[in-house]
Amino acid sequence: MKLERILYVEDDADIREVVCMALEVIGGFTVRACSSGVEALTVAQAFAPDLAVLDVMMPDLDGPGTLRGLRALRECAELPVIFVTAKVQPSEVAEFLEMGVLDVVAKPFDPMTLPASIDAIWQRHQVGRQRMADSAPPGR
């Protein structure tokens, strides 16, 4: 499956604008940008993203809280998620991965290479899903 629709959640307006431009212009993705986790939860089902890219540190509802909220929505329960954060100590990254995110992109990042980084994470996820499907017992 090709990555096309990204739900992007970032509370900093300047970062949000730069990332959206990079994802749309360089990556060719359709992006729905949200300024908060609360906003993301209100638009996620209608937007039907292939992937969510969430800032970790946000007021009111942070990235992990937004992830839990998405998992509670039937249509988004299996939505792949990538966290973007400056919190990249090995223990922090391990904690995020245990929450079920695909990967963590470290801030600061280069907006010019971000679309390729996100697509590479997506492709690894797709290969993993295909391997799991291929190894599943017949009839499942």
PyMOL commands that set and color helices and strands:
alter all, ss='L'
color gray80, all
select helices_A, chain A and resi 13-26+37-47+63-72+74-76+90-98+114-135
alter helices_A, ss='H'
color red, helices_A
select strands_A, chain A and resi 5-9+30-34+51-55+81-85+103-106
alter strands_A, ss='S'
color yellow, strands_A
deselect
rebuild
show_as cartoon
